[in-house]
Amino acid sequence: MSDSKVAELINTNSRLWKKELIESTFPKEVADRILRIPLAVDPHDDFLAWSGEPSGEYTVHSAYKLLQSLNEDPRAYALQTNYKGFYKKTMAT
């Protein structure tokens, strides 16, 4: 599956995950996590979601700049399991 795309794991007619394919391809824990990800009701083209730069392009510089603006130690995010607040600031809505 190294050259596969996420779209191959989605049934285009029903807009549901291809459960059997996912469960036969990934370890149980990973498959369970994938299957918990909600899918968009309507298909749409991919889009850039990084809001750290107006262009939508992710760079190490833009990530570092964002972390600096949070006035926190950037290393603190490297080992934590709960990133919700950080990701809300980095992903465009």
N, CA, C and O atoms as a CHARMM CRD file, in Angstrom:
* protein
*
  372
    1    1 MET  N      0.81300  -1.20600   0.00000 PROA 1      0.00000
    2    1 MET  CA     0.00000   0.00000   0.00000 PROA 1      0.00000
    3    1 MET  C      0.84700   1.25800   0.00000 PROA 1      0.00000
    4    1 MET  O      0.30000   2.34800   0.16200 PROA 1      0.00000
    5    2 SER  N      2.13300   1.16000  -0.17100 PROA 2      0.00000
    6    2 SER  CA     2.98200   2.34100  -0.06800 PROA 2      0.00000
    7    2 SER  C      2.66900   3.39200  -1.13300 PROA 2      0.00000
    8    2 SER  O      2.89200   4.58000  -0.90100 PROA 2      0.00000
    9    3 ASP  N      2.15900   2.98300  -2.29400 PROA 3      0.00000
   10    3 ASP  CA     1.82300   3.94100  -3.34300 PROA 3      0.00000
   11    3 ASP  C      0.32800   4.22100  -3.40600 PROA 3      0.00000
   12    3 ASP  O     -0.13600   4.89500  -4.32600 PROA 3      0.00000
   13    4 SER  N     -0.41600   3.72000  -2.45700 PROA 4      0.00000
   14    4 SER  CA    -1.86900   3.87500  -2.46100 PROA 4      0.00000
   15    4 SER  C     -2.28200   5.23300  -1.91000 PROA 4      0.00000
   16    4 SER  O     -1.50100   5.93000  -1.26300 PROA 4      0.00000
   17    5 LYS  N     -3.52500   5.58200  -2.18600 PROA 5      0.00000
   18    5 LYS  CA    -4.07700   6.84400  -1.70800 PROA 5      0.00000
   19    5 LYS  C     -5.27000   6.57000  -0.81100 PROA 5      0.00000
   20    5 LYS  O     -5.92300   5.53300  -0.92800 PROA 5      0.00000
   21    6 VAL  N     -5.54400   7.49500   0.07200 PROA 6      0.00000
   22    6 VAL  CA    -6.66900   7.35900   0.99500 PROA 6      0.00000
   23    6 VAL  C     -7.96200   7.13500   0.22000 PROA 6      0.00000
   24    6 VAL  O     -8.81900   6.36700   0.65700 PROA 6      0.00000
   25    7 ALA  N     -8.11100   7.79300  -0.91900 PROA 7      0.00000
   26    7 ALA  CA    -9.33600   7.66500  -1.71300 PROA 7      0.00000
   27    7 ALA  C     -9.64100   6.21200  -2.06800 PROA 7      0.00000
   28    7 ALA  O    -10.80400   5.85200  -2.25200 PROA 7      0.00000
   29    8 GLU  N     -8.61800   5.38300  -2.16600 PROA 8      0.00000
   30    8 GLU  CA    -8.81900   3.96700  -2.48700 PROA 8      0.00000
   31    8 GLU  C     -9.46600   3.20600  -1.33800 PROA 8      0.00000
   32    8 GLU  O     -9.94500   2.08700  -1.52600 PROA 8      0.00000
   33    9 LEU  N     -9.48500   3.79800  -0.15800 PROA 9      0.00000
   34    9 LEU  CA   -10.09300   3.16200   1.01400 PROA 9      0.00000
   35    9 LEU  C    -11.53900   3.60800   1.22300 PROA 9      0.00000
   36    9 LEU  O    -12.18000   3.21200   2.19600 PROA 9      0.00000
   37   10 ILE  N    -12.04900   4.43200   0.30900 PROA 10     0.00000
   38   10 ILE  CA   -13.40100   4.98200   0.44000 PROA 10     0.00000
   39   10 ILE  C    -14.26300   4.49400  -0.71800 PROA 10     0.00000
   40   10 ILE  O    -13.85700   4.56800  -1.87700 PROA 10     0.00000
   41   11 ASN  N    -15.45200   3.99700  -0.39800 PROA 11     0.00000
   42   11 ASN  CA   -16.42300   3.60400  -1.41300 PROA 11     0.00000
   43   11 ASN  C    -17.02500   4.88600  -1.98300 PROA 11     0.00000
   44   11 ASN  O    -17.68500   5.63700  -1.26500 PROA 11     0.00000
   45   12 THR  N    -16.79800   5.13500  -3.27100 PROA 12     0.00000
   46   12 THR  CA   -17.22700   6.40000  -3.86800 PROA 12     0.00000
   47   12 THR  C    -18.74100   6.52100  -3.98300 PROA 12     0.00000
   48   12 THR  O    -19.26200   7.63600  -4.02500 PROA 12     0.00000
   49   13 ASN  N    -19.45400   5.40700  -4.03500 PROA 13     0.00000
   50   13 ASN  CA   -20.91800   5.46300  -4.14300 PROA 13     0.00000
   51   13 ASN  C    -21.57800   5.74200  -2.79800 PROA 13     0.00000
   52   13 ASN  O    -22.46600   6.58900  -2.69800 PROA 13     0.00000
   53   14 SER  N    -21.14300   5.03000  -1.77100 PROA 14     0.00000
   54   14 SER  CA   -21.78300   5.16100  -0.45600 PROA 14     0.00000
   55   14 SER  C    -21.11600   6.20500   0.43700 PROA 14     0.00000
   56   14 SER  O    -21.69200   6.61200   1.44600 PROA 14     0.00000
   57   15 ARG  N    -19.89600   6.64500   0.07200 PROA 15     0.00000
   58   15 ARG  CA   -19.10400   7.57000   0.89000 PROA 15     0.00000
   59   15 ARG  C    -18.82000   6.98900   2.26900 PROA 15     0.00000
   60   15 ARG  O    -18.80200   7.70900   3.26800 PROA 15     0.00000
   61   16 LEU  N    -18.59800   5.68000   2.31100 PROA 16     0.00000
   62   16 LEU  CA   -18.23400   4.97800   3.54200 PROA 16     0.00000
   63   16 LEU  C    -16.85500   4.36600   3.35700 PROA 16     0.00000
   64   16 LEU  O    -16.41000   4.12300   2.23500 PROA 16     0.00000
   65   17 TRP  N    -16.18500   4.12000   4.48400 PROA 17     0.00000
   66   17 TRP  CA   -14.90000   3.43100   4.43700 PROA 17     0.00000
   67   17 TRP  C    -15.09700   2.01900   3.90300 PROA 17     0.00000
   68   17 TRP  O    -16.13000   1.39800   4.15300 PROA 17     0.00000
   69   18 LYS  N    -14.11200   1.50900   3.16900 PROA 18     0.00000
   70   18 LYS  CA   -14.10400   0.10400   2.75000 PROA 18     0.00000
   71   18 LYS  C    -13.55200  -0.69300   3.93000 PROA 18     0.00000
   72   18 LYS  O    -12.35800  -0.98400   4.00900 PROA 18     0.00000
   73   19 LYS  N    -14.44400  -1.02900   4.82600 PROA 19     0.00000
   74   19 LYS  CA   -14.08000  -1.61900   6.11300 PROA 19     0.00000
   75   19 LYS  C    -13.23200  -2.88300   5.95800 PROA 19     0.00000
   76   19 LYS  O    -12.19900  -3.02300   6.61300 PROA 19     0.00000
   77   20 GLU  N    -13.66200  -3.79000   5.10500 PROA 20     0.00000
   78   20 GLU  CA   -12.93600  -5.05500   4.94900 PROA 20     0.00000
   79   20 GLU  C    -11.51100  -4.82300   4.44900 PROA 20     0.00000
   80   20 GLU  O    -10.57000  -5.46000   4.92200 PROA 20     0.00000
   81   21 LEU  N    -11.35700  -3.91100   3.49500 PROA 21     0.00000
   82   21 LEU  CA   -10.02700  -3.60400   2.96400 PROA 21     0.00000
   83   21 LEU  C     -9.14400  -2.99900   4.04700 PROA 21     0.00000
   84   21 LEU  O     -7.97600  -3.36600   4.17900 PROA 21     0.00000
   85   22 ILE  N     -9.69100  -2.08600   4.80800 PROA 22     0.00000
   86   22 ILE  CA    -8.92400  -1.43200   5.87200 PROA 22     0.00000
   87   22 ILE  C     -8.51100  -2.44400   6.93000 PROA 22     0.00000
   88   22 ILE  O     -7.36100  -2.45900   7.37000 PROA 22     0.00000
   89   23 GLU  N     -9.45200  -3.29000   7.33800 PROA 23     0.00000
   90   23 GLU  CA    -9.14900  -4.28100   8.38100 PROA 23     0.00000
   91   23 GLU  C     -8.15800  -5.33700   7.91300 PROA 23     0.00000
   92   23 GLU  O     -7.42700  -5.90300   8.72600 PROA 23     0.00000
   93   24 SER  N     -8.12600  -5.60600   6.61600 PROA 24     0.00000
   94   24 SER  CA    -7.17300  -6.60400   6.11300 PROA 24     0.00000
   95   24 SER  C     -5.81000  -5.99600   5.77400 PROA 24     0.00000
   96   24 SER  O     -4.84200  -6.72200   5.55000 PROA 24     0.00000
   97   25 THR  N     -5.73800  -4.66700   5.73800 PROA 25     0.00000
   98   25 THR  CA    -4.50400  -3.98300   5.35100 PROA 25     0.00000
   99   25 THR  C     -3.70800  -3.47100   6.54100 PROA 25     0.00000
  100   25 THR  O     -2.47700  -3.48400   6.52300 PROA 25     0.00000
  101   26 PHE  N     -4.40600  -3.02400   7.57000 PROA 26     0.00000
  102   26 PHE  CA    -3.75700  -2.37100   8.70000 PROA 26     0.00000
  103   26 PHE  C     -3.89900  -3.18600   9.97700 PROA 26     0.00000
  104   26 PHE  O     -4.82800  -3.98500  10.09800 PROA 26     0.00000
  105   27 PRO  N     -2.98300  -2.99500  10.93800 PROA 27     0.00000
  106   27 PRO  CA    -3.15000  -3.62300  12.25600 PROA 27     0.00000
  107   27 PRO  C     -4.47700  -3.15400  12.87100 PROA 27     0.00000
  108   27 PRO  O     -4.96100  -2.06800  12.55300 PROA 27     0.00000
  109   28 LYS  N     -5.04900  -3.96400  13.73500 PROA 28     0.00000
  110   28 LYS  CA    -6.36900  -3.69000  14.31200 PROA 28     0.00000
  111   28 LYS  C     -6.47300  -2.29100  14.90600 PROA 28     0.00000
  112   28 LYS  O     -7.44300  -1.58000  14.64200 PROA 28     0.00000
  113   29 GLU  N     -5.49300  -1.89000  15.70000 PROA 29     0.00000
  114   29 GLU  CA    -5.55400  -0.57300  16.34200 PROA 29     0.00000
  115   29 GLU  C     -5.59500   0.55100  15.30600 PROA 29     0.00000
  116   29 GLU  O     -6.34400   1.51500  15.46300 PROA 29     0.00000
  117   30 VAL  N     -4.79800   0.42900  14.25800 PROA 30     0.00000
  118   30 VAL  CA    -4.76400   1.44800  13.20600 PROA 30     0.00000
  119   30 VAL  C     -6.07700   1.43400  12.42600 PROA 30     0.00000
  120   30 VAL  O     -6.64800   2.48900  12.14800 PROA 30     0.00000
  121   31 ALA  N     -6.55400   0.24300  12.07500 PROA 31     0.00000
  122   31 ALA  CA    -7.82000   0.12800  11.34400 PROA 31     0.00000
  123   31 ALA  C     -8.96300   0.75000  12.13800 PROA 31     0.00000
  124   31 ALA  O     -9.79500   1.46200  11.57600 PROA 31     0.00000
  125   32 ASP  N     -9.00700   0.48600  13.43100 PROA 32     0.00000
  126   32 ASP  CA   -10.06100   1.05700  14.27700 PROA 32     0.00000
  127   32 ASP  C    -10.01000   2.58300  14.26600 PROA 32     0.00000
  128   32 ASP  O    -11.04800   3.24300  14.23100 PROA 32     0.00000
  129   33 ARG  N     -8.81500   3.13000  14.29600 PROA 33     0.00000
  130   33 ARG  CA    -8.67700   4.59800  14.28000 PROA 33     0.00000
  131   33 ARG  C     -9.12000   5.17500  12.93900 PROA 33     0.00000
  132   33 ARG  O     -9.80500   6.19700  12.88700 PROA 33     0.00000
  133   34 ILE  N     -8.72700   4.51700  11.86600 PROA 34     0.00000
  134   34 ILE  CA    -9.13800   4.98400  10.53300 PROA 34     0.00000
  135   34 ILE  C    -10.65500   4.97700  10.42200 PROA 34     0.00000
  136   34 ILE  O    -11.25600   5.94800   9.96100 PROA 34     0.00000
  137   35 LEU  N    -11.27100   3.88000  10.84600 PROA 35     0.00000
  138   35 LEU  CA   -12.72300   3.73500  10.71500 PROA 35     0.00000
  139   35 LEU  C    -13.50300   4.72400  11.58000 PROA 35     0.00000
  140   35 LEU  O    -14.69000   4.94800  11.34300 PROA 35     0.00000
  141   36 ARG  N    -12.85500   5.31000  12.56600 PROA 36     0.00000
  142   36 ARG  CA   -13.51200   6.32300  13.40800 PROA 36     0.00000
  143   36 ARG  C    -13.45200   7.72400  12.79400 PROA 36     0.00000
  144   36 ARG  O    -14.11600   8.64200  13.27600 PROA 36     0.00000
  145   37 ILE  N    -12.66600   7.88700  11.74100 PROA 37     0.00000
  146   37 ILE  CA   -12.55500   9.19800  11.09100 PROA 37     0.00000
  147   37 ILE  C    -13.80600   9.43000  10.24900 PROA 37     0.00000
  148   37 ILE  O    -14.09800   8.64500   9.34600 PROA 37     0.00000
  149   38 PRO  N    -14.54600  10.49700  10.53400 PROA 38     0.00000
  150   38 PRO  CA   -15.75200  10.76800   9.73400 PROA 38     0.00000
  151   38 PRO  C    -15.37800  11.22300   8.32700 PROA 38     0.00000
  152   38 PRO  O    -14.39800  11.94100   8.12900 PROA 38     0.00000
  153   39 LEU  N    -16.16800  10.79600   7.37100 PROA 39     0.00000
  154   39 LEU  CA   -15.93900  11.17900   5.97900 PROA 39     0.00000
  155   39 LEU  C    -16.92500  12.26900   5.57100 PROA 39     0.00000
  156   39 LEU  O    -18.04700  12.33400   6.07300 PROA 39     0.00000
  157   40 ALA  N    -16.48700  13.11100   4.66100 PROA 40     0.00000
  158   40 ALA  CA   -17.37000  14.15200   4.13500 PROA 40     0.00000
  159   40 ALA  C    -18.52500  13.50000   3.38100 PROA 40     0.00000
  160   40 ALA  O    -18.33700  12.50300   2.68400 PROA 40     0.00000
  161   41 VAL  N    -19.69900  14.06100   3.52500 PROA 41     0.00000
  162   41 VAL  CA   -20.87300  13.52600   2.83500 PROA 41     0.00000
  163   41 VAL  C    -20.72400  13.70400   1.33100 PROA 41     0.00000
  164   41 VAL  O    -21.04400  12.80100   0.55800 PROA 41     0.00000
  165   42 ASP  N    -20.24300  14.85700   0.92300 PROA 42     0.00000
  166   42 ASP  CA   -20.05200  15.14000  -0.49700 PROA 42     0.00000
  167   42 ASP  C    -18.57100  15.08100  -0.83400 PROA 42     0.00000
  168   42 ASP  O    -17.74900  15.64100  -0.10800 PROA 42     0.00000
  169   43 PRO  N    -18.22100  14.40700  -1.93100 PROA 43     0.00000
  170   43 PRO  CA   -16.80200  14.37600  -2.31900 PROA 43     0.00000
  171   43 PRO  C    -16.33900  15.77300  -2.73600 PROA 43     0.00000
  172   43 PRO  O    -17.13000  16.57600  -3.23000 PROA 43     0.00000
  173   44 HSD  N    -15.06700  16.04900  -2.53300 PROA 44     0.00000
  174   44 HSD  CA   -14.50500  17.33600  -2.93300 PROA 44     0.00000
  175   44 HSD  C    -13.03200  17.15300  -3.23800 PROA 44     0.00000
  176   44 HSD  O    -12.40700  16.18800  -2.79800 PROA 44     0.00000
  177   45 ASP  N    -12.49300  18.08200  -3.98900 PROA 45     0.00000
  178   45 ASP  CA   -11.07100  18.03700  -4.31200 PROA 45     0.00000
  179   45 ASP  C    -10.25500  18.32000  -3.06300 PROA 45     0.00000
  180   45 ASP  O    -10.72200  18.97900  -2.13400 PROA 45     0.00000
  181   46 ASP  N     -9.03100  17.81500  -3.05300 PROA 46     0.00000
  182   46 ASP  CA    -8.12000  18.12100  -1.95700 PROA 46     0.00000
  183   46 ASP  C     -7.85000  19.62800  -1.92900 PROA 46     0.00000
  184   46 ASP  O     -7.95500  20.31200  -2.94700 PROA 46     0.00000
  185   47 PHE  N     -7.50700  20.11800  -0.76600 PROA 47     0.00000
  186   47 PHE  CA    -7.17000  21.52500  -0.63800 PROA 47     0.00000
  187   47 PHE  C     -6.09500  21.67900   0.42400 PROA 47     0.00000
  188   47 PHE  O     -5.94500  20.82700   1.30100 PROA 47     0.00000
  189   48 LEU  N     -5.35500  22.76300   0.33800 PROA 48     0.00000
  190   48 LEU  CA    -4.33100  23.05100   1.32700 PROA 48     0.00000
  191   48 LEU  C     -4.99400  23.56400   2.58900 PROA 48     0.00000
  192   48 LEU  O     -5.85300  24.44400   2.53700 PROA 48     0.00000
  193   49 ALA  N     -4.59600  23.01500   3.71800 PROA 49     0.00000
  194   49 ALA  CA    -5.24900  23.37500   4.97100 PROA 49     0.00000
  195   49 ALA  C     -4.32500  24.10900   5.94100 PROA 49     0.00000
  196   49 ALA  O     -4.77600  24.51300   7.01300 PROA 49     0.00000
  197   50 TRP  N     -3.08100  24.29000   5.61100 PROA 50     0.00000
  198   50 TRP  CA    -2.14200  24.95100   6.51500 PROA 50     0.00000
  199   50 TRP  C     -2.43600  26.43700   6.53400 PROA 50     0.00000
  200   50 TRP  O     -2.36900  27.10100   5.50000 PROA 50     0.00000
  201   51 SER  N     -2.76000  26.95800   7.70000 PROA 51     0.00000
  202   51 SER  CA    -3.09400  28.38000   7.79500 PROA 51     0.00000
  203   51 SER  C     -1.93100  29.21600   8.31800 PROA 51     0.00000
  204   51 SER  O     -2.08900  30.40800   8.58100 PROA 51     0.00000
  205   52 GLY  N     -0.77500  28.59800   8.46800 PROA 52     0.00000
  206   52 GLY  CA     0.39100  29.32100   8.96200 PROA 52     0.00000
  207   52 GLY  C      0.96500  30.29500   7.95600 PROA 52     0.00000
  208   52 GLY  O      1.72100  31.19300   8.32600 PROA 52     0.00000
  209   53 GLU  N      0.61700  30.13100   6.67700 PROA 53     0.00000
  210   53 GLU  CA     1.06600  31.02200   5.61300 PROA 53     0.00000
  211   53 GLU  C     -0.11800  31.32000   4.70300 PROA 53     0.00000
  212   53 GLU  O     -0.95100  30.44300   4.47500 PROA 53     0.00000
  213   54 PRO  N     -0.20800  32.53400   4.18200 PROA 54     0.00000
  214   54 PRO  CA    -1.32100  32.87000   3.28100 PROA 54     0.00000
  215   54 PRO  C     -1.38900  31.95800   2.05600 PROA 54     0.00000
  216   54 PRO  O     -2.47200  31.71600   1.52400 PROA 54     0.00000
  217   55 SER  N     -0.24100  31.45400   1.60600 PROA 55     0.00000
  218   55 SER  CA    -0.21400  30.58100   0.42800 PROA 55     0.00000
  219   55 SER  C     -0.75100  29.18900   0.72600 PROA 55     0.00000
  220   55 SER  O     -1.05900  28.43700  -0.19900 PROA 55     0.00000
  221   56 GLY  N     -0.86900  28.83500   1.99700 PROA 56     0.00000
  222   56 GLY  CA    -1.28700  27.48800   2.36700 PROA 56     0.00000
  223   56 GLY  C     -0.13900  26.49500   2.35100 PROA 56     0.00000
  224   56 GLY  O     -0.33200  25.32000   2.66100 PROA 56     0.00000
  225   57 GLU  N      1.06000  26.95600   1.99300 PROA 57     0.00000
  226   57 GLU  CA     2.22300  26.07200   1.91600 PROA 57     0.00000
  227   57 GLU  C      2.84700  25.89900   3.29900 PROA 57     0.00000
  228   57 GLU  O      3.14300  26.87600   3.98700 PROA 57     0.00000
  229   58 TYR  N      3.04100  24.62900   3.69500 PROA 58     0.00000
  230   58 TYR  CA     3.67100  24.33200   4.98300 PROA 58     0.00000
  231   58 TYR  C      5.18300  24.40300   4.82900 PROA 58     0.00000
  232   58 TYR  O      5.75200  23.83000   3.90100 PROA 58     0.00000
  233   59 THR  N      5.81600  25.10300   5.73700 PROA 59     0.00000
  234   59 THR  CA     7.27300  25.11400   5.80400 PROA 59     0.00000
  235   59 THR  C      7.67600  24.98500   7.26600 PROA 59     0.00000
  236   59 THR  O      6.89400  25.29900   8.16300 PROA 59     0.00000
  237   60 VAL  N      8.87400  24.53300   7.49600 PROA 60     0.00000
  238   60 VAL  CA     9.37200  24.45800   8.86300 PROA 60     0.00000
  239   60 VAL  C      9.38200  25.85600   9.47000 PROA 60     0.00000
  240   60 VAL  O      9.05600  26.04000  10.64200 PROA 60     0.00000
  241   61 HSD  N      9.75500  26.82500   8.66700 PROA 61     0.00000
  242   61 HSD  CA     9.79200  28.21100   9.14900 PROA 61     0.00000
  243   61 HSD  C      8.40900  28.66700   9.61200 PROA 61     0.00000
  244   61 HSD  O      8.28100  29.28600  10.66900 PROA 61     0.00000
  245   62 SER  N      7.37000  28.36300   8.82300 PROA 62     0.00000
  246   62 SER  CA     6.02800  28.81400   9.21000 PROA 62     0.00000
  247   62 SER  C      5.53700  28.09400  10.46200 PROA 62     0.00000
  248   62 SER  O      4.82800  28.68800  11.27500 PROA 62     0.00000
  249   63 ALA  N      5.90200  26.82900  10.62800 PROA 63     0.00000
  250   63 ALA  CA     5.51900  26.10100  11.84400 PROA 63     0.00000
  251   63 ALA  C      6.24100  26.68000  13.05600 PROA 63     0.00000
  252   63 ALA  O      5.64300  26.85700  14.11800 PROA 63     0.00000
  253   64 TYR  N      7.52300  26.97200  12.89300 PROA 64     0.00000
  254   64 TYR  CA     8.29600  27.55100  13.99100 PROA 64     0.00000
  255   64 TYR  C      7.73700  28.92000  14.37000 PROA 64     0.00000
  256   64 TYR  O      7.62200  29.24800  15.55000 PROA 64     0.00000
  257   65 LYS  N      7.38900  29.71500  13.35400 PROA 65     0.00000
  258   65 LYS  CA     6.81800  31.03600  13.59400 PROA 65     0.00000
  259   65 LYS  C      5.50300  30.91000  14.37600 PROA 65     0.00000
  260   65 LYS  O      5.24600  31.69700  15.28700 PROA 65     0.00000
  261   66 LEU  N      4.68500  29.93300  14.02300 PROA 66     0.00000
  262   66 LEU  CA     3.43300  29.72700  14.74500 PROA 66     0.00000
  263   66 LEU  C      3.70100  29.33900  16.19500 PROA 66     0.00000
  264   66 LEU  O      3.06800  29.87300  17.10600 PROA 66     0.00000
  265   67 LEU  N      4.62300  28.42500  16.41200 PROA 67     0.00000
  266   67 LEU  CA     4.94400  28.01500  17.78000 PROA 67     0.00000
  267   67 LEU  C      5.47900  29.18400  18.59900 PROA 67     0.00000
  268   67 LEU  O      5.15700  29.31600  19.77900 PROA 67     0.00000
  269   68 GLN  N      6.28500  30.02200  17.98500 PROA 68     0.00000
  270   68 GLN  CA     6.80400  31.19200  18.68900 PROA 68     0.00000
  271   68 GLN  C      5.67100  32.13900  19.08200 PROA 68     0.00000
  272   68 GLN  O      5.71000  32.75300  20.14800 PROA 68     0.00000
  273   69 SER  N      4.66700  32.25200  18.21900 PROA 69     0.00000
  274   69 SER  CA     3.55300  33.16000  18.52000 PROA 69     0.00000
  275   69 SER  C      2.69100  32.64600  19.66600 PROA 69     0.00000
  276   69 SER  O      1.93700  33.41400  20.26400 PROA 69     0.00000
  277   70 LEU  N      2.79200  31.36700  19.97800 PROA 70     0.00000
  278   70 LEU  CA     2.02700  30.80300  21.08500 PROA 70     0.00000
  279   70 LEU  C      2.67400  31.09800  22.43100 PROA 70     0.00000
  280   70 LEU  O      2.07400  30.84900  23.47700 PROA 70     0.00000
  281   71 ASN  N      3.90000  31.63100  22.41000 PROA 71     0.00000
  282   71 ASN  CA     4.64600  31.92400  23.63500 PROA 71     0.00000
  283   71 ASN  C      4.81000  30.69100  24.52100 PROA 71     0.00000
  284   71 ASN  O      4.75100  30.77800  25.74800 PROA 71     0.00000
  285   72 GLU  N      5.01300  29.56400  23.88800 PROA 72     0.00000
  286   72 GLU  CA     5.24700  28.32300  24.61200 PROA 72     0.00000
  287   72 GLU  C      6.51100  27.67500  24.06700 PROA 72     0.00000
  288   72 GLU  O      7.00900  28.04700  23.00400 PROA 72     0.00000
  289   73 ASP  N      7.00900  26.72400  24.79200 PROA 73     0.00000
  290   73 ASP  CA     8.19100  25.99300  24.36600 PROA 73     0.00000
  291   73 ASP  C      7.80300  25.04500  23.23300 PROA 73     0.00000
  292   73 ASP  O      7.00400  24.13500  23.45700 PROA 73     0.00000
  293   74 PRO  N      8.34600  25.22600  22.00600 PROA 74     0.00000
  294   74 PRO  CA     7.99300  24.35600  20.88600 PROA 74     0.00000
  295   74 PRO  C      8.25800  22.87900  21.16900 PROA 74     0.00000
  296   74 PRO  O      7.58600  22.00900  20.61700 PROA 74     0.00000
  297   75 ARG  N      9.23500  22.59700  22.02700 PROA 75     0.00000
  298   75 ARG  CA     9.54700  21.19200  22.33800 PROA 75     0.00000
  299   75 ARG  C      8.43300  20.53000  23.12900 PROA 75     0.00000
  300   75 ARG  O      8.34600  19.30300  23.15800 PROA 75     0.00000
  301   76 ALA  N      7.58800  21.31000  23.76400 PROA 76     0.00000
  302   76 ALA  CA     6.51100  20.74500  24.57800 PROA 76     0.00000
  303   76 ALA  C      5.54000  19.93500  23.73200 PROA 76     0.00000
  304   76 ALA  O      4.92500  18.99500  24.23400 PROA 76     0.00000
  305   77 TYR  N      5.39100  20.28400  22.45600 PROA 77     0.00000
  306   77 TYR  CA     4.44600  19.58100  21.59700 PROA 77     0.00000
  307   77 TYR  C      5.00900  18.28300  21.04000 PROA 77     0.00000
  308   77 TYR  O      4.25200  17.45700  20.52800 PROA 77     0.00000
  309   78 ALA  N      6.29000  18.08900  21.12700 PROA 78     0.00000
  310   78 ALA  CA     6.91000  16.89900  20.55000 PROA 78     0.00000
  311   78 ALA  C      6.54500  15.62400  21.29700 PROA 78     0.00000
  312   78 ALA  O      6.50700  14.55700  20.68300 PROA 78     0.00000
  313   79 LEU  N      6.27900  15.68900  22.58000 PROA 79     0.00000
  314   79 LEU  CA     6.05000  14.48400  23.36300 PROA 79     0.00000
  315   79 LEU  C      4.62900  14.36100  23.91100 PROA 79     0.00000
  316   79 LEU  O      4.31600  13.36400  24.56100 PROA 79     0.00000
  317   80 GLN  N      3.78900  15.31400  23.67500 PROA 80     0.00000
  318   80 GLN  CA     2.44800  15.26500  24.23900 PROA 80     0.00000
  319   80 GLN  C      1.49300  14.50300  23.33200 PROA 80     0.00000
  320   80 GLN  O      1.64800  14.49400  22.11100 PROA 80     0.00000
  321   81 THR  N      0.51100  13.86800  23.94200 PROA 81     0.00000
  322   81 THR  CA    -0.45700  13.08900  23.17000 PROA 81     0.00000
  323   81 THR  C     -1.69100  13.89500  22.80300 PROA 81     0.00000
  324   81 THR  O     -2.43800  13.48200  21.91600 PROA 81     0.00000
  325   82 ASN  N     -1.93000  15.00700  23.43800 PROA 82     0.00000
  326   82 ASN  CA    -3.12500  15.78800  23.15400 PROA 82     0.00000
  327   82 ASN  C     -2.72600  17.08900  22.45900 PROA 82     0.00000
  328   82 ASN  O     -2.23100  18.01400  23.10300 PROA 82     0.00000
  329   83 TYR  N     -2.94000  17.15900  21.14700 PROA 83     0.00000
  330   83 TYR  CA    -2.53600  18.32200  20.35400 PROA 83     0.00000
  331   83 TYR  C     -3.71000  19.19400  19.93900 PROA 83     0.00000
  332   83 TYR  O     -3.52000  20.10300  19.13100 PROA 83     0.00000
  333   84 LYS  N     -4.91100  18.96400  20.44900 PROA 84     0.00000
  334   84 LYS  CA    -6.10900  19.62400  19.92900 PROA 84     0.00000
  335   84 LYS  C     -5.96200  21.13700  19.80600 PROA 84     0.00000
  336   84 LYS  O     -6.26100  21.69700  18.75100 PROA 84     0.00000
  337   85 GLY  N     -5.51300  21.80400  20.85300 PROA 85     0.00000
  338   85 GLY  CA    -5.38000  23.25700  20.80200 PROA 85     0.00000
  339   85 GLY  C     -4.39800  23.70600  19.74000 PROA 85     0.00000
  340   85 GLY  O     -4.64400  24.68200  19.03100 PROA 85     0.00000
  341   86 PHE  N     -3.29800  23.00600  19.63000 PROA 86     0.00000
  342   86 PHE  CA    -2.29000  23.34300  18.63100 PROA 86     0.00000
  343   86 PHE  C     -2.84200  23.15300  17.22400 PROA 86     0.00000
  344   86 PHE  O     -2.69500  24.03600  16.37900 PROA 86     0.00000
  345   87 TYR  N     -3.47900  22.00700  16.96100 PROA 87     0.00000
  346   87 TYR  CA    -3.98500  21.74200  15.61800 PROA 87     0.00000
  347   87 TYR  C     -5.10700  22.69300  15.22600 PROA 87     0.00000
  348   87 TYR  O     -5.23600  23.04000  14.05200 PROA 87     0.00000
  349   88 LYS  N     -5.91800  23.11800  16.18400 PROA 88     0.00000
  350   88 LYS  CA    -6.97100  24.07800  15.86500 PROA 88     0.00000
  351   88 LYS  C     -6.37000  25.37800  15.34300 PROA 88     0.00000
  352   88 LYS  O     -6.97100  26.05000  14.50600 PROA 88     0.00000
  353   89 LYS  N     -5.19400  25.73000  15.83300 PROA 89     0.00000
  354   89 LYS  CA    -4.54300  26.96100  15.39200 PROA 89     0.00000
  355   89 LYS  C     -3.80900  26.77300  14.07200 PROA 89     0.00000
  356   89 LYS  O     -3.56900  27.74900  13.36000 PROA 89     0.00000
  357   90 THR  N     -3.44600  25.53600  13.72900 PROA 90     0.00000
  358   90 THR  CA    -2.66700  25.31000  12.51900 PROA 90     0.00000
  359   90 THR  C     -3.50600  24.93200  11.31800 PROA 90     0.00000
  360   90 THR  O     -3.05800  25.10300  10.18400 PROA 90     0.00000
  361   91 MET  N     -4.69900  24.42700  11.52600 PROA 91     0.00000
  362   91 MET  CA    -5.51800  23.96500  10.41400 PROA 91     0.00000
  363   91 MET  C     -6.57500  25.01400  10.08100 PROA 91     0.00000
  364   91 MET  O     -7.25600  25.53300  10.96500 PROA 91     0.00000
  365   92 ALA  N     -6.69600  25.31000   8.80700 PROA 92     0.00000
  366   92 ALA  CA    -7.71000  26.26900   8.36900 PROA 92     0.00000
  367   92 ALA  C     -9.08900  25.64300   8.50600 PROA 92     0.00000
  368   92 ALA  O     -9.25000  24.43500   8.33400 PROA 92     0.00000
  369   93 THR  N    -10.05400  26.44300   8.80800 PROA 93     0.00000
  370   93 THR  CA   -11.42500  25.93500   8.91900 PROA 93     0.00000
  371   93 THR  C    -12.30800  26.54300   7.86600 PROA 93     0.00000
  372   93 THR  O    -13.49800  26.23400   7.80400 PROA 93     0.00000
